[in-house]
Amino acid sequence: MYDVIIIGGGASGLFLADLLKTNYLLLEHNHQIGAKIKVSGGGKCNITNKILSFKNYRGDEKFVKEILKNFDNKAFLKWLKNNNLKVKELKKNQYFFDSSDELLNYFKKNVKNIQTDTEVLGIEKKECFIIKTNKGDIKAKKVVIASGGVSFKKLGASDIGYKIAEKFGHNIVTLKPALVGLTVQKQEEWFKKLSGISFMAEVRVNNKIFNQNILFSHRGITGPAILNASLWWDKGFIEISFLKNIKQYLKNPNRQISTQLPLPKRFIKEFLNVINLEDKKVKYLTKNDFDKLKLLENYRFAPAGTFGFERAEVTKGGVDVSEIGFDMQSKKVKGLYFIGEVLDVTGELGGYNFQWAFSSAFNLFLRL
Ligand SMILES: Cc1cc2nc3c(=O)[nH]c(=O)nc-3n(C[C@H](O)[C@H](O)[C@H](O)COP(=O)(O)OP(=O)(O)OC[C@H]3O[C@@H](n4cnc5c(N)ncnc54)[C@H](O)[C@@H]3O)c2cc1C
């Protein structure tokens, strides 16, 4: 009989195991641990962010605040430093490793009790927990579900955490792909013709504003600003300012619109085509033409959907945190714990999801 069984050898499970040191067994169905860590941040793993607040998360405000309080970005950076894990601010406020292997190698060296190639199929509770696996039953006093979300199945993602939660009477907030590109309706088919074009824009959704790159794609639109918007978008409209204050650029009366606006030429040509406006000299622009061009400042569109779980960095929704204590323990079943992405807390782009995985694991460690 084990004291603690951890289900999932990803970010949250590995960190918890490292903190516990002994009296646990970590079960992972992949042949290797940390598949998402390996590919994350373009192989450099964007581990955390200089700016951290509950506002960077979609989830219960009080719960998120409490969990981050005990292990915030500063505590995380300190832990990394203490363990000789060097990170750099490669993008504004975002910390990365030179290679995600540095973190993986740390876990490979320090987390001893791992059983890979072991798929958890379900759990029963009698006097203790009985974990059903493809390698037989394992008994434990406590079980930690660290099995993550359902996005990127090819990396080992599964819905086992949600199934276990449901079996023990937990509510699951509807799962949806997040940090993912958006597909478009007929009116925005023109986005697809611009596949590969990327530039800075302001994207607004549900009172959230992202000033980052957008990227047109053969499926619709993506890029950091759109990935972030996808976290907060469920249905309805998204607004994009492709360019702000366009009048300031249209000053030379003898030059054409496309030579004045600081946007990729291919984009402007297509946009003018969509609003049915000739690429004329500024001096010939009528008030009505200006009004049409104003759409550049505030383009509203209703996405058709997303690129789906297979392209989503994370899964939003999950185990309802109103049924989980600050010790990460189920309020319904004593000895059953949930950490990481399986919970209904999802971070924006920028290292916030690893921060959540580590913060939630630390909270459990504190109170286990
Ligand atoms: C392509 C990509 C890039 C990303 N980049 C970043 C980034 O740069 N920064 C950031 O903050 N976040 C990033 N994320 C998100 C981040 O990886 C996750 O939010 C984080 O790994 C969640 O940690 P977790 O421990 O909850 O789950 P995971 O890390 O997903 O770990 C869950 C583990 O459980 C295992 N498992 C699942 N089912 C079973 C089962 N039945 N039996 C046994 N084991 C099972 C899985 O194989 C996996 O190893 C990225 C995600 C993707 C897909």
The ligand as an SDF file (V2000), in Angstrom:
LIG
                    3D

 53 58  0  0  0  0  0  0  0  0999 V2000
    2.3040   22.4480  -27.5280 C   0  0  0  0  0  0  0  0  0  0  0  0
    2.1410   22.9940  -26.1380 C   0  0  0  0  0  0  0  0  0  0  0  0
    2.9690   24.0310  -25.7090 C   0  0  0  0  0  0  0  0  0  0  0  0
    2.7870   24.5720  -24.4300 C   0  0  0  0  0  0  0  0  0  0  0  0
    3.6350   25.5700  -24.0200 N   0  0  0  0  0  0  0  0  0  0  0  0
    3.4880   26.1000  -22.7810 C   0  0  0  0  0  0  0  0  0  0  0  0
    4.3890   27.0930  -22.3030 C   0  0  0  0  0  0  0  0  0  0  0  0
    5.3810   27.4360  -22.9650 O   0  0  0  0  0  0  0  0  0  0  0  0
    4.1450   27.6330  -21.0710 N   0  0  0  0  0  0  0  0  0  0  0  0
    3.0850   27.2280  -20.2860 C   0  0  0  0  0  0  0  0  0  0  0  0
    2.9180   27.7510  -19.1880 O   0  0  0  0  0  0  0  0  0  0  0  0
    2.2620   26.2470  -20.7000 N   0  0  0  0  0  0  0  0  0  0  0  0
    2.4380   25.6700  -21.9110 C   0  0  0  0  0  0  0  0  0  0  0  0
    1.6020   24.6690  -22.3250 N   0  0  0  0  0  0  0  0  0  0  0  0
    0.5680   24.1830  -21.3750 C   0  0  0  0  0  0  0  0  0  0  0  0
    1.2230   23.2720  -20.3210 C   0  0  0  0  0  0  0  0  0  0  0  0
    2.0140   22.3020  -20.9820 O   0  0  0  0  0  0  0  0  0  0  0  0
    0.1650   22.5840  -19.4730 C   0  0  0  0  0  0  0  0  0  0  0  0
   -0.7750   23.5030  -18.9890 O   0  0  0  0  0  0  0  0  0  0  0  0
    0.8100   21.8630  -18.3060 C   0  0  0  0  0  0  0  0  0  0  0  0
    1.7110   20.8770  -18.7920 O   0  0  0  0  0  0  0  0  0  0  0  0
   -0.2440   21.2010  -17.4140 C   0  0  0  0  0  0  0  0  0  0  0  0
    0.4010   20.4330  -16.4400 O   0  0  0  0  0  0  0  0  0  0  0  0
   -0.3420   19.1820  -15.8100 P   0  0  0  0  0  0  0  0  0  0  0  0
    0.6350   18.5150  -14.9180 O   0  0  0  0  0  0  0  0  0  0  0  0
   -1.6550   19.5620  -15.2820 O   0  0  0  0  0  0  0  0  0  0  0  0
   -0.6420   18.2330  -17.0800 O   0  0  0  0  0  0  0  0  0  0  0  0
    0.3540   17.5800  -18.1250 P   0  0  0  0  0  0  0  0  0  0  0  0
    1.6620   18.2690  -18.1190 O   0  0  0  0  0  0  0  0  0  0  0  0
   -0.3930   17.4800  -19.3870 O   0  0  0  0  0  0  0  0  0  0  0  0
    0.6050   16.1270  -17.5250 O   0  0  0  0  0  0  0  0  0  0  0  0
   -0.4050   15.1340  -17.4630 C   0  0  0  0  0  0  0  0  0  0  0  0
    0.2780   13.7950  -17.5710 C   0  0  0  0  0  0  0  0  0  0  0  0
   -0.6880   12.7770  -17.3130 O   0  0  0  0  0  0  0  0  0  0  0  0
   -0.4390   11.6990  -18.1970 C   0  0  0  0  0  0  0  0  0  0  0  0
   -1.6640   10.9120  -18.3210 N   0  0  0  0  0  0  0  0  0  0  0  0
   -2.8130   11.2790  -18.9260 C   0  0  0  0  0  0  0  0  0  0  0  0
   -3.7120   10.2840  -18.8460 N   0  0  0  0  0  0  0  0  0  0  0  0
   -3.1220    9.2650  -18.1750 C   0  0  0  0  0  0  0  0  0  0  0  0
   -3.5360    7.9580  -17.7730 C   0  0  0  0  0  0  0  0  0  0  0  0
   -4.7410    7.4690  -18.0690 N   0  0  0  0  0  0  0  0  0  0  0  0
   -2.6690    7.1820  -17.0880 N   0  0  0  0  0  0  0  0  0  0  0  0
   -1.4060    7.6490  -16.7660 C   0  0  0  0  0  0  0  0  0  0  0  0
   -0.9680    8.8500  -17.1390 N   0  0  0  0  0  0  0  0  0  0  0  0
   -1.8120    9.6560  -17.8210 C   0  0  0  0  0  0  0  0  0  0  0  0
   -0.0220   12.3970  -19.4990 C   0  0  0  0  0  0  0  0  0  0  0  0
    0.6880   11.5370  -20.3620 O   0  0  0  0  0  0  0  0  0  0  0  0
    0.8490   13.5230  -18.9470 C   0  0  0  0  0  0  0  0  0  0  0  0
    2.2010   13.1570  -18.8430 O   0  0  0  0  0  0  0  0  0  0  0  0
    1.7720   24.0820  -23.5790 C   0  0  0  0  0  0  0  0  0  0  0  0
    0.9720   23.0250  -24.0110 C   0  0  0  0  0  0  0  0  0  0  0  0
    1.1370   22.4820  -25.2710 C   0  0  0  0  0  0  0  0  0  0  0  0
    0.2560   21.3470  -25.7040 C   0  0  0  0  0  0  0  0  0  0  0  0
  1  2  1  0
  2  3  1  0
  2 52  2  0
  3  4  2  0
  4  5  1  0
  4 50  1  0
  5  6  2  0
  6  7  1  0
  6 13  1  0
  7  8  2  0
  7  9  1  0
  9 10  1  0
 10 11  2  0
 10 12  1  0
 12 13  2  0
 13 14  1  0
 14 15  1  0
 14 50  1  0
 15 16  1  0
 16 17  1  0
 16 18  1  0
 18 19  1  0
 18 20  1  0
 20 21  1  0
 20 22  1  0
 22 23  1  0
 23 24  1  0
 24 25  2  0
 24 26  1  0
 24 27  1  0
 27 28  1  0
 28 29  2  0
 28 30  1  0
 28 31  1  0
 31 32  1  0
 32 33  1  0
 33 34  1  0
 33 48  1  0
 34 35  1  0
 35 36  1  0
 35 46  1  0
 36 37  1  0
 36 45  1  0
 37 38  2  0
 38 39  1  0
 39 40  1  0
 39 45  2  0
 40 41  1  0
 40 42  2  0
 42 43  1  0
 43 44  2  0
 44 45  1  0
 46 47  1  0
 46 48  1  0
 48 49  1  0
 50 51  2  0
 51 52  1  0
 52 53  1  0
M  END
$$$$
